[in-house]
Amino acid sequence: QVQLVESGGGLVQPGGSLRLSCAASGSIFRINDMGWYRQAPGKERELVAHISSGGRTNYADSVKGRFTISRDNAKNTVYLQMNSLKPEDTAVYYCNAQINFIDYWGKGTLVTVSS
């Protein structure tokens, strides 16, 4: 049974930083693409950042220059460093990964940006 578990969410003031982590566990033979998505209240889930198995990254325009995605293949973990946070970044953040050629999702971690 493969699982993705996110951590690192919480309440932060505008301009602050948070680092999200997502660890994959279980019977893992191969992890291809990994990414972070978010869903704000009343909105659809959207891609935040994506990283390929080779380390190629892409970002939503709204987070470029503020967020950085990275991965540690030895730990089967993907990270999202979020700086200069804005109230509009408030959302539940979900980890996604293609593991053994199957798409998996984490349960999400809430990020609230508010003063």
Secondary structure, DSSP 8 states (H G I E B T S, - for coil): --EEEEE--EEE-TT--EEEEEEEESS-S-EEEEEEEEE-TTS--EEEEEE-TT--EEE-GGGTTTEEEEEETTTTEEEEEE-S--GGG-EEEEEEEEETTEEEE---EEEEE--
